[in-house]
């Protein structure tokens, strides 16, 4: 998608990303940006753990750390508002 198309169809671009599509934005035929579906922190952690399994001891340490820090963390991902100060 060109930058002009992305600008004119921004809502459709976001809807496509929301439904799992990756959109590459180009200027003069050269890729300049990419819209990708957002993944939750839990999905990203699960992907890493699938790729690099933990030993039973490390898994227990991780579970304990998560429990100890659960009260300090928000349930959702933190997203900064635009414009960024």
N, C-alpha and C positions, 0 to 999 in steps of 0.2 A: 504494500500500500504506500502510495506517495505521501509526502507531508501534506500536500493540499487535500488529498482524499481523507487523511486522518483528521485534519482540521474540520473539514465539512461533515464528517461522519463520526465525530468523537463518541457520541452515545452508542452507536452501533459497534464501534471498536471496543468499548468497555464491555458491552453485552457479549461480544464474541469471546473476549478474555475470560469473562465470568463463566462462560459455558465450556471452558477448557481449551480454547484455541490460543495459539501463539501467533502474534501478528508482527511482522517485521516492517518497519517504516523506513522508506528510502527517500533520498534527495538526489536527483540527477542519476538515478539508478544505483546509488551507493547506499548500503544499509547504514542508518544513523541511529536507530533505536529499536527497541523491542518491547511489546506489551505481552506479558505472560500471566497466566492464571496465578493468583496468590495462593500459596500453601500455608497452612497453619504451622505453628512451631512444632506441634505434635507430629504432623506429617513429615516434617523435615528431620526430626529426631528419629522417627521410626525408620526412615530411609537410611540414615547413617547406621543405626543399629542392625538393620538387615544386612548392610554391606560389611560391617565390622562387628560381629557378635561379641558380647561381653562374656567374661568368665563368670561363673556363679557368684564369686566373691565381689567382683566389680558390679554385677547386677544388683546385689544386695546393698552395696554402698550407694549406688545411684538411686535406688528406691528410697533409702533412708534420707538422702539429701533432698529429694523431691518432697518428701513429707515434711521435713524440717523447714523448707522454704515455701511451701504452699501458701501459708498465710501472708507471705510477703509479695507474692506474685498476683497480678491480675489474671482473671480467667481468660481474657482475650489478648490478642496481639496489640501492642501500642502502635498507633499510627499518628504521625505528625501531620498537622494541618498545613495547607499551602496558603500563603507563601511562608517559607521557612525563614524565621528571623535570625 
